[in-house]
Amino acid sequence: MMEQRDVVIIGGGPAGLSAARRLAARGMSSLTVIEREPVAGGIPRHCGHVGFGWQSHRRIWSGPRFAEELRRSVEGLDIRTGTTVLGMSADGVLRIRDRGGLGEIRARRILIATGTRETPRAARFIGGSRPAGVMTTGALQQHVYLHAHRPFSKPVIIGTELVSFSAILTCRHLGIRPVAMIEEGPRISAPRPGDLVARLVYGVPVLLSSRVTKIIGTHSVEAVEIETAGRRSRIACDGVIVTGRFVPERAVFAQGPNVFTAGNVNAPLKTSGQCWRDGRDAADLILASLS
Ligand SMILES: Cc1cc2nc3c(=O)[nH]c(=O)nc-3n(C[C@H](O)[C@H](O)[C@H](O)COP(=O)(O)OP(=O)(O)OC[C@H]3O[C@@H](n4cnc5c(N)ncnc54)[C@H](O)[C@@H]3O)c2cc1C
């Protein structure tokens, strides 16, 4: 027989776990959180730098410490890690895959809290070869913070959003030294005053109005070709970090009156504290709709 729940939350990041905590605190027991990673906590789990927790807990924590606190707040609830939602129908049936295979759950209310992801190289039309060592900030953070692995030592960074500076911090953690940041626009994309602070503090040369046209290298990255004002040049490097251009992670989901959303899936890229509040507010809306 198909499993039935009052509420299923898809995504165990700050938004999803905050919603779960709120629902449970208000007496909801027929509740399941589905998280595709082996451990819940979302992006903060692999953001090893500080900058988390203030808006939600009035503490200044690293990402992993914040994620730990989120997990602690939902202890005892039905959090299914290692489980991916593959799709859903408008009438509330979720198709899932876990270690045991495929399955279905019917939910009266669904909260989509699946966050966002950076646009990878494949979707950016960068020419050249396909060597190893080209990755998003998120993937880099998994290498560095979750596996203590140094995928390269002198990469270039494409983009200058706030997350691009987070990439620099991540690099520093294992002594990786980015050789340049490359920005298509005429100025740094991170909002002021972050752009000034970043330039002063991080000290990586920023090449503005420049575009990576080609990645060069057979097995690993050897250089990138860039174009600035119609002129092409090469920068020697051994990796490429493609940063930012966040897109919501919601391709497989239907919409409907019983479907709610919270966190970055709505508007990339908010802070983790804003997403945490979003989750709490969404939980209240769900409870009101059920009463
Ligand atoms: C590099 C970087 C640095 C950052 N630094 C800071 C900072 O210093 N301070 C700060 O406040 N914020 C920071 N942020 C932002 C913060 O991490 C996000 O705002 C926050 O994590 C968003 O929470 P969320 O719950 O909406 O999504 P996420 O944290 O992305 O969580 C979504 C979860 O949904 C899961 N999921 C997705 N699809 C499925 C599916 N189909 N089935 C099952 N599960 C699924 C994912 O595995 C993930 O665990 C940073 C973000 C990045 C990328």
The ligand as an ORCA input file, in Angstrom:
! r2SCAN-3c Opt
* xyz 0 1
  C      29.410     28.769     -1.599
  C      28.299     29.333     -0.734
  C      28.608     30.077      0.394
  C      27.596     30.592      1.205
  N      27.916     31.296      2.322
  C      26.934     31.716      3.147
  C      27.239     32.384      4.387
  O      28.409     32.609      4.717
  N      26.192     32.743      5.196
  C      24.889     32.495      4.862
  O      23.986     32.815      5.644
  N      24.572     31.888      3.698
  C      25.558     31.484      2.842
  N      25.235     30.847      1.688
  C      23.825     30.686      1.353
  C      23.173     29.507      2.084
  O      23.982     28.368      2.029
  C      21.835     29.234      1.443
  O      21.072     30.403      1.451
  C      21.029     28.128      2.168
  O      21.778     26.947      2.299
  C      19.755     27.849      1.399
  O      18.961     26.975      2.140
  P      17.869     26.069      1.406
  O      17.318     25.179      2.465
  O      16.946     26.920      0.631
  O      18.661     25.203      0.330
  P      19.930     24.226      0.435
  O      20.824     24.557      1.544
  O      20.492     24.193     -0.935
  O      19.251     22.814      0.746
  C      18.450     22.163     -0.226
  C      18.508     20.665      0.029
  O      17.586     20.014     -0.862
  C      18.171     18.787     -1.281
  N      17.527     18.389     -2.541
  C      17.539     19.082     -3.723
  N      16.821     18.411     -4.649
  C      16.354     17.290     -4.042
  C      15.545     16.196     -4.486
  N      15.067     16.127     -5.738
  N      15.255     15.205     -3.608
  C      15.733     15.266     -2.324
  N      16.486     16.282     -1.849
  C      16.793     17.278     -2.695
  C      19.652     19.131     -1.433
  O      20.455     17.957     -1.371
  C      19.889     20.079     -0.252
  O      20.354     19.405      0.899
  C      26.234     30.341      0.864
  C      25.920     29.594     -0.284
  C      26.932     29.094     -1.086
  C      26.589     28.304     -2.316
*
